[in-house]
Amino acid sequence: MTQNQNADIVEETKAKERAERFNTQEEVNHLEKSFIRLGFMDTHEGNIDSKIRTVDQLKEAFEFVMKKYSKGEGDYNYLDSQLRMIRQEATVRQVQDEFAIKLYETHAR
């Protein structure tokens, strides 16, 4: 192998590692998202999927937040902010199932 080929392989490996770290970070970030009030433009632009978590991600985030809170790793303000954001995104996604009921009942307590 030439020196250029070795350099290319090293650069490809570094690029793959960066991509894996980014994807892992993205997966973690969808679990916690502080509350921000979404405006009309946020919810009516063409690319809503880049701003709002999927229903599966919302369910996963709900379970994550509740476990974290039950372990004492977050206070009431943390829980309130997380649940408000999950509720807001569920509303934008028009979620009207058992998960939505559980989410609203839990937040009401």
N, C-alpha and C positions, 0 to 999 in steps of 0.2 A: 504494500500500500504506500502511496505517496503521502507526503506531508499534507497536501491539500485535501486528500481523501480523509485522512485522520481528523483534520480540522472540521470538515463537513460533518463527520459522524459525531464529533463532540458537540457541535452546534445543534444538530438535530436532537441529540439526547437532552441537551439543556432546554431546548424549546418544548420537548415533550414533558419534561419535569415541570416547567412553568405552567403549561396547560393543565396538567394534573392538579397542581396546587390551586390554580384559579378555579377549576371545576369543583374541587373539594371545598374551597372557600364559598363559592356560590351555593353549594348544597347546605352548608352550615348557615349562611346568611338568611336563607328563607325561613329558618326556624324562629328567629327573633327579629322583629321589625317594630320599632317604636311608632306610636300613633302620630299620624299627620292627617289633617283633614284634606281629603281629596276634593279637588274642585271639578267643575263641569268639564273643563278641557281635559283633565286627567282621565276622566271616565268615558269621554266620548270621542277621543282621538282614535285613529285607526289601529294603533298598536298597543292596545290595552294589556296584552299578555306580557309585555316587558315591564309593566308597572305593578301588576296584580298577581299574587300567587295563585296557583291552580288549586282546585278543591282538595286534591290529595295533599298538596303542600300545606294547606290550611289545617287539615285534619292532623297532619304530622306536627305542625307548629303548636296546635292546641294541646296535644298530648305532651309535647316537650315542655311547654310553659307550665302546665299543671304539675308535672313531675318535679320540675325545678322549684316551683313554689312550695310544694309539699315537703321538699327536703330543706326548706328554709333558705334557699339560695336567692330568693327575691322577696322584696317587701310588697305591700299592697299596691303601692303606686306602680311598681313594675308590672304586677299582674294586671292591673286595670288598663294600663297602656297597651300591653300585649293583646288582651282580650278585645279592647276597643278596635284595634287595627284588624284583628282577625274577623270581627263582626262586620266592620266596614267593607272589607274585601269580599266577605261572603255575601253581603248585600249586593255589591256590584256584580258578583258572579251569579246572582239570583238563586242562591242555595236555599232550598225550602224542603229539607228532609230531616231525618232524625238527628243528624249532626248539628244542624242549625238550632234545633230545639235544645239539645244538650248544651251548645255554646251559649245561647241566650239564658237558659236557666242557671248555668254555672256563673255567668257574669252577674246575674241579678242577685246572687247570694252575697 
